[in-house]
Amino acid sequence: MGWKRSTATLLVGLLLGACSESNPEAERSAYEATKPWIALMDKGEYEKCWDEAAPWFRDKISSRDMWITKAHETRDPLGNLVFRELNTTTYKTNPMGAPDGEYTIVVYSSSWDAGSIYESVSMQRQPDGSWGVVGYFVKQQ
């Protein structure tokens, strides 16, 4: 199936190489911040996802059109969402290959018409203290 390959943002791979730390408050707030963004993904509103992602997300992807194309290639074959639940959150600071800062990787376990996947949403703390999406990755369970 085409959806197994990956998704439009590969930035999450940069964050996985860092040592994890513990910051439950940051993990909780980053998790909450993923919810509206992933809801846009579920509605197929990929343009809004691009617009609402953190600047680093947009800087690392060739173009808005490429993001939209890859998002369709990744999400459309999945069909309808059956359920989604939080799997893990991992807090990191200053990971290799990423700008210095605070990051949280939020991993969801989700079930779709086409099967079960892990969805990773990488979040970066923004200068105003909010959390912004810097990566989205899908992997078959």
Secondary structure, 3 states (H helix, E strand, C coil): CHHHCCCCCCCHHHHHCCCCECCHHHHHHHHHHHHHHHHHHHCCCHHHHHHHCCHHHHHHCCCHHHHHHHHHHHHHHHCCEEEEEEEEEEEEECCCCCCCCEEEEEEEEEEECCEEEEEEEEEEECCCCCEEEEEEEEEEC
